[in-house]
Amino acid sequence: MRAIKLVLAATFLLGVAGHPQSQPSSQEEERPAQDKPAPAQRPTLGPAPAPSLYGPKTSSTTDVHKLVRVRKIYIERMDNALDEKLTERLANSRYFQLVGDRKEADAVMRGTCFDSRRLKLLRSEVYLNDRGGAPIWQDSLRRPFNPPALATAVSDTANLIASHLSESVAEAERH
């Protein structure tokens, strides 16, 4: 049994030593790059978006056609009074009219605004759905607080959400 192991080990070592890894010869290294074919271009998703004053884009539009048709929005209650701040920001919007009854609305805005005091982080997720519940648009933000105060972070979040929604509508109208 021991002899078989020794024979197998010797065969393995001879096999490995007999077939070294292929390495380019010094002649191949000296060849100019013109002889080598150009690498294929990888596909991209288009040009990179322009930088924003508000950081990377955190919103996404699910249904562009529905977003363009939304005129009346009903805003549900959200944590940390985010709904009140959004109502203040969107009340002056040229795109939307806020309504007090869900039945009158073209779309419903709902979401969450959780504050983690241990992490000093405000996490907000806001969704715009049609009356049937089908998604139209969403935004997800994380904002540090303490400093600034929680109320200031919520206000900044509402400003960003309203700005992202306006940008998304303007972009949808261009298409």
Summary of the structure (lengths in Angstrom):
residues: 175
radius of gyration: 29.3
end to end distance: 76.2
largest distance: 89.1
contacts: 418
relative contact order: 0.15
helix: 41%
strand: 22%
